[in-house]
Amino acid sequence: MSINELHDLFLNCKTISTDSRKIEKDCIFFALKGENFNGNKFAEKALAEGASYAVIDEINYNTSKNMILVDDVLSSLQQLANFHRKHLNVPIISLTGSNGKTTTKELINAVLSKEFKTTATQGNLNNHIGVPLTLLTMDQHTQLGIVEMGANHLKEIDFLCSIAEPDYGLITNFGKAHLEGFGGVEGVIKGKSELYDHLKNNKKHIFYNEDDSIQKNKLNTYSHKYGFGIQSSSDVNIESVTTNPFVSLKVNGTKINSQLIGSYNANNIALAVTIGTYFKIPLDKIKDAIENYIPSNNRSQLIQKGSNKIILDAYNANPTSMMAALDNFSGLTNVKKVAFLGDMFELGATAMEEHQKIAEKAEILENTITYLIGENFFETKTQLKKFKSFEDLKLHIQNELPENATLLIKGSRGMALERILTIL
């Protein structure tokens, strides 16, 4: 079956499913494969539970006229998404970066949805499967699409761009994330810049931070750009940034008070303001969108638990975001502070060095009790309290639960440090 024919079937169905446990009536089930599963085995079950069609790539499962046999299910999903994107011809804004992608995407969506019908990446479905699924949720009512792109190795962003074909794009920042896959910081910069390369090669628009020297240099001679910065000559002038503890920006004489913790979120907010300004959203509506955005999913959340205030930032961590979180935490004064720091993953050969740097940074925090959790932190040379596992921490902390304190909880997703909330 051609992609054109598959697209005709898709337009007459309600949705796409890749999980046989979550079948919606009249969907198309794509039987994806992974290291530990084979979706082909569940194709019959998907049809029995209401799917209109099942796309498979193993002939021995081709047992029904509603089975669609293709060479490769994942490739067909990606090709279908690209075909659908061209069919709709919706302007696409893509974003990537080492930190803050999902928060920035949510802020952009909040701002643009004030004036446009938007469709944005759900959660962090930002990989070779998530990007196609995002494109396939767009329909004839979508006026702007917002597509988050994640990557942990070179050429991944380039490939995602070939599927989404963005008209606009931005990079939140370049940091020490996925160093193992990228082979170091230079690899991170090169990999994330694949979005710039795609946009520049196609003469598309780029949003950027004029005060980021790497971004500025990469876009020095490029004309289709629109940026923010502290200079009055910037397209969007960020007059001031304050954190107490929430981030506030002053733009064109208007103060915007967010509900986001941490000065590192100022860049994310500024990008949303910049994009809103470019698309001519009135500043009062931009202000309203940002001030009413409440973070969730363990990202920069401020939670009251008993007598403690908790900064929950446990969705993910890398050396750059961890250092930024500690810098922000150190700026809190006149409070008793407790930091729970969990291992950072995917750092490859630099893992021990980067964890040692964080431990040394944590050692000099004033008025702060710090707990280090995880196998990497356990191997650091430090006088701080350290635990090889969450279970070890749990046994210890039950005897000295913090009270009347401000807590920081930060670690990689695999550490699941939000479990600390259950102890408290």
Steps between C-alpha positions, in 0.01 A plus 500: 500500500633844410533779760240695303250212538591456867439871553152470345420227754645714780277796411195276537611367838495678832855464622825302513590247768834334568394331825270199478395564861355839404294440189247764402211399277565560128873569547789368292732283707869517407676183615832647607790290623744555785777314674252317721176498299359430156182689417420258217398247765222734620357601163208253515421612855498865388248423223284301740492796740382751242788605278398544137837393365830361624827584327744206526835401348512123556309295244408216737274743691314602183179318596230753410397733218536780756869426540726732299834332424794738453877459486558682829231628738709777657613632163140496377388698806771759435420524129129533576571784744708687242234448232232628740713801590528590129129430446398748771778749424478630857781734612721299738711642784765251616717528807788309652774567756677344796270636770154648527350363178171379643443803724577734209268305272218527755557874539505557124180300465334700781593828330413407140171334594378845607455585130545175305372144497818314592605137518809428711707203607332321789728453799849431369412281199795649316686209338482303173159365607367799694559756224299300241220444754490875571471585130221245459292668775478815286193554287344758269419721799865529612643843418842454662681181596758491781736203482756421769808307385728304731826330412781306663727452198610674182271508193188438711376860481582503129281192453212645703519817288462288187169375642361825646649742244473797739437856384627653825738374765692574816763344725444563870871460587809283464594309816658186638220257413529153341878537490539125456306493173630830363863435597543822699381859512615580146292207381199639687540838329541336159203268555257766624616737222367256242171686550671827405661329199164376373332837545785694341523263204130556434502873578261462792466715812703457821423636848803541723664645808721792389694480827604138438837531327477158336159570351598851395815380322319220319239744370732795445442538125154339484219744421182306587537530876313666787652521845480623856769656713593761754596754232240762411572421134380139543179400322359433846674688780506318835543797731545305823478156660427433867443182704338516841454201481287512181645638178382843382591679179453859397430540127422833334410646837267211589585272790415133452487291818526126441430203724833342406783452751862562402683767302575235235132524400543865396636386163200270447256780578688748281481262204123470541467880522715540190299254294173652618626843400608376157153357440347832615335371817414809711738536795215493752397158365860375510520617862174325587610173337833486683366613836234229492734218393548259791788250467429130547658158447779554755638803312583809710194444717461675835314273741398554862532179701431542869733770629737465202513680167626270226658592168428182305717482188538125473394443142856498371851623572835556335809692618380830350148488643626367835752783535231755406263355760768523769586859403133590531468313832803677643327833432220422746576680826368497855368143467614158612586302188519128421615366161436148369718444193475183291731348241521648150486241221645466146827677578729224376868533590442841662251367759739489796652841423161670462355347816811610693453858378140502619600357839763772540245766405253360752765501774528879492125571520430700814234398754434184299486132591570296187427134429660335195317196361616245243796282406693784333457748783587223747847477343574873533758629746296719731399553861135527398256229594478252213291191435544233235126462441165662573425215743813584701395866515150400608629299794715790613273797442207356695696582815573863408213632293545871418256751646436866419749480214525568128590183314652448155442161335701456180612191308476306176171337407631153576559599863128581548579731790141618520468191723651718774159668527354173631760494779424858600 
